[in-house]
Amino acid sequence: MTLAFPTPTEYRNPNRANAGTFEPLTLKSTLLGLFHVIVDQLRAYRNRRAIAHLAEQEDRLLQDVGLTRSDVDSALASHEGIDPSWYLTCRANERYLDQMRETRTMR
């Protein structure tokens, strides 16, 4: 049993890149989507715990990985359902790129 209606064949254009890719909403696809949501929430929870542990470390150690105390605090202040690790990754990459630009301008 499908919960959505497939697109009529007369509206499908075989020249389009996504022609014929319509997939009706099935129990399998619904459960798979729910599974991915649960896995993403568990990953965010695990990463949040790791960042909380990182917040307990010394500033010198945070500086070694390209972060500051305010970066870690800002990441932990984000919404509970959001994975804060992407924020820390972005901040560390920004600092790395800034350092690379500074060394290039010094030459």
N, C-alpha and C positions, 0 to 999 in steps of 0.2 A: 504494500500500500504506500502510495506516495502522498505527501502532504502539499506538494506544489504541482502546478501544471507545467508540462514541458512546453517550450516555445514551438509554435507551429512551424512546420518545415518551410512554408512559403516565405517566412520572414528570415530564414537563415541565408546568409550570403556566403557561398563557399570561398570567396576571395578574401574574406576577413580572417585575421589571425586566430580569432577565438571561435571560428565557426564550428558548431556542433559540440561545444564544450559544456552545454547546459547539463547540470546534474540535479535531478530532483531531490528535494529534502527527504531523506530517509532516516530511519531509526539509527542506522549505522553511522551516517554522517553527523547526526545530532549527538550521539554518544561520543564520537571521536572529538567533536568540538568541545564538549563538556570535559573530556579527559584532558585536552590541551589547556583549558582554562585552569583546571585543578593543578596540573603540572607546573604551569607558569606561576601560580600562587605559592606553591611549595618552594619553587626556586627563589622567588622573591623573599620568602620568609627565611630561607637558609642564608641567602646573601645578606639580608638585614642583620641576622645574628653574627655573621662574620664581620660585618662592618662595625657592629657594636663592640666586638672584641678588638677590632682595629682602633677604636676610639680610646681604649684603655692603654694603648701603647704610648711610648715617649714621642715627643715631637721630632727628635732626631731620626727615629725609625720611619716616621711618616714622610720626612723630607727625603729619605733615601728612595722611597717609591714614588716621589714626585707629588706628594699631597701635603696639605696643611691641616691643622686642627679644625679650622673653619670649614674646609671642604667636607670633612667627615661629619661635622655637626650639621651642616646644611643637608647632606645626603640623608642623615637619620631623621631630619625634621620633615622630610617629604611624606606624602600620604602613605598609610600602611600597606595598601594594595600595590603600590608601585615599587619596582625593583630599584633600589638606590645605587646599585653597582654601576649602572650606565652613567650616572652623574659623575662618579669618581673616575671612571675610565676617561670620560670627556675632559675633565679638569686636568688629569695627569697628561693626557695627550696635548692639550693646549699649552701647558707649561713646557713640555718637551719641544714642541714646535717653536715656541718663543725663544727657548735657549738656542735652538739650531739657527734661527734667524739672526740672533745676536752674534753668534760666532761667525756667521757668514759676513756680516757687515763689518766686523773687526778686521777681516783680512784685507 
